[in-house]
Amino acid sequence: MATASVTKATASPPAKTQAVEVSAPNRREFLYYIWGASILLLTGQATAGLVWFALPRFREGEFGGTFVYGADQMADMMPAPGAAPVSVPAGRFHLTYPENEGFLALYGVCTHLGCLPKWTPTTHRFECPCHGSKFQLDGKYIEGPAPRSLDRFRVTLTFADGTTATTNEAGDPIPLNGKQVVNIAVNTGARIKRPGRD
């Protein structure tokens, strides 16, 4: 009769793991890492800079954005018909109300070489101090080297009865027809170029 022999598995002690030694990068590897990191950093900065300048963000009350004046500011911002314009240096525009025409926002930069025409009350017109171009209260060219009348900005007026009126594509004045204005919004990002000397 055969006897089965049972062999006891002997448990062997666990194998010792050998410590892995990591050597410090040599000089060539170190320079590769530094150059790679520098190129990534410069590329990231250039991309962020391009995005920052390619997508301008104009805030309200900043040139390129919209200037809004409410009912509490109408006494200061709404000129009387035929009176001197209201100048807004931060927005580079003049608010004018030529008699029998309507309300306008004129771009306060001369169409000749970009000087800043000033309102002269004695002659009742805009006069450019650089080369002598002259413009009427509504911005129309009078004389001088300027090639055209003063440009205009798009304006939205809100009246007391809740209606609104906006400057058309040609930049024509907004007739008030006796209505009371309670809000003025001048969009300095929407300049309307005037045709030649009209």
C-alpha angles and dihedrals in degrees: 000000000000118000119212113230117213115211117203114226108236115222110231119210114260115268114256113246113232117233112248113224117213113202121216114256114269121239095269093051091046091054091048090055093047093048092047093050091047093051091048091049094049092046091051093049093048091049092049091048093050092049091047093053098035093056106049116196113206118194127211110274094025125106107268091032133073125287112209125193120187134205093278090061099046094098090061100035104040112076120207117253108285093002127127114290124257109242121212107191095185090058096036092231143110123221109218136178108194110199114260092006115071144244123321142175109212122200103242096221124097115244091223107066104337102267119148113255114213128212111252110201095193093061095027095230144091114267125191111224094206106058105356104255111163130205135186124241089270091051096255116151117257106169145324137073096305110121095215146001122289115286120245138221127227111260130193117199124195116204130209091253090060097254123125135209127198132196111261126234092270091054095240118170118268109242112224098197092199094306120142115242115221100170135029122192117185115191106206090183091066106065117177112210115217120227121245122304102321 
